[in-house]
């Protein structure tokens, strides 16, 4: 039983919560349902039941299923961006920065809530509002990396951005493959392996 299910069982329907707490509870329940079922198969009834509330209470906070999905997507896109920024700011040693950034992606996909599936494996990418958010977080993460590359190497912005997109794309795809293949090696070993590959490439552009 998940923490959200335990909370729902422990709290009878009708229990009043502060608005922010109720919203967070609904988002947690929605995440479990969307990750397990996908957007199209998920129903607002399922989410209300998982949260232990009535549908009217759910609709008081989110007018529709798409609104709820987008609120979750915003939350988890921001989490990824903040993790990447924190990794970049964690050290001034660029080799360690590469490792920290790669690990940020691996940690993100490893999170037991499965939030990364909403961002990178959504079944709603044909929806413009979803596609816009997914594209934006990918570009925002790459721009954060690009700023460091540009500052340290003095490469033109367009070249720095291309390198940053390559590094972030490598991190995201390999992390998802690693998780999907059953985590065949420990996360720290996987991160070190991909960091080594990435560093051997980016280190070819010396500090200026």
NORVENQUI-V486688 format. One line per field, one symbol per residue. psi: psi as a letter, one per 40 degrees, with the letter a starting at -180 (. if undefined). A space follows every 50 residues. Layout:
psi: ???
This chain:
psi: hiddddddddhiiehhiiddddddddddddddddddeidddiiddddddd efiidddddddhdiddddddddddddddddddddddddeeiehddddddd dddddddddeheefdddddefiefeehddddddddddddddddddddddd ddefiiddddddddddddddddddddddddefgdiidddddddddddddd ddeegii.
